Amino acid sequence: MGAIIPDKPETSQSRADRDFVELTTPLLDSLIDTQDPADPLARQFRFDPREADEVPGFHADPVGDLAATAVPGVLHKYHGRALLVLTGACAVHCRYCFRRHFPYDEQRLDEPALQRAIAYLRDDAEITEVILSGGDPLVLSSRRLAAVIEALAAIPTLRRLRIHSRIPSVSPERVDARLCRALADFPHPVVLVAHVNHARELTGESRAAFDRLRSAGVTLLNQAVLLAGVNDSVDALADLSERLFDQGVLPYYLHQLDPVAGAAHFAVDRQEGERLVVAVRDRLPGYLVPRYVIEVAGESSKTPLGPANG
Ligand code: SF4
């Protein structure tokens, strides 16, 4: 038999598709109700055949990440802040992820590339906030994270460090003493923006992880994505806000779904989203109502949606 010759070269996108297999954690698996075909947790993490559908308007780079790449590993979209993409790995694979096709291979930060990325952040005096993102930065070892945080601490113009992570809810044991020490030692305020979409993702374990982070002086916020069949009801959104606050986390953003290829079945109509947020506002105090926003590629900030902004 002759060699099998691929009919077209493998691109970064096809590699990313292949790598975006189902991935969960033991804690998350224990929370999924396998008896319920409409379980809102299963829906976020279990493969759905509709991911293969090609839907007009849904594509590989929905928020203009590639155009915003300043140097490998640094996305610089907005004034005063920049993302440091430390890893493409995550503890879980959220099926609606807006970076599910991101060419992480091309942005991989080996030591020299990391030094170049940190030099970029240091050389732009207007950058006052660095956002550790990914992938999920907290999948890295606490030793490596501590080294990165220490390098960032030496940048004289930085005033804040922000971390975007799903770890406190899906793999809370990762929030260990060494990580908390590194965060506590950072000489400026640290903000952790968690990513929780449904109240059932919050457990005693997540509460303990948030407690450890708060004890390290970290400000805790949450960003959720409005997802059909997961949290597109007033009850689900209100429960999420209440339970987040019970665990010391302030609801910050509710994102309109980014139109990434493979996630069209999660889309909720914008008018419906606005109606939901207004109804949540009628039910909860203002500080528990997240800002409903959309990210538009090329815009200088997130765009508030409907009467819920502010
Ligand atoms: S944890 Fe974040 S980056 Fe990772 S798959 Fe989920 S949404 Fe995407």
Residues whose N, C-alpha, C, O or C-beta is under 5 A from the ligand:
A	BS01	SF4	C90 V92 H93 C94 C97 G134 G135 D136 R166
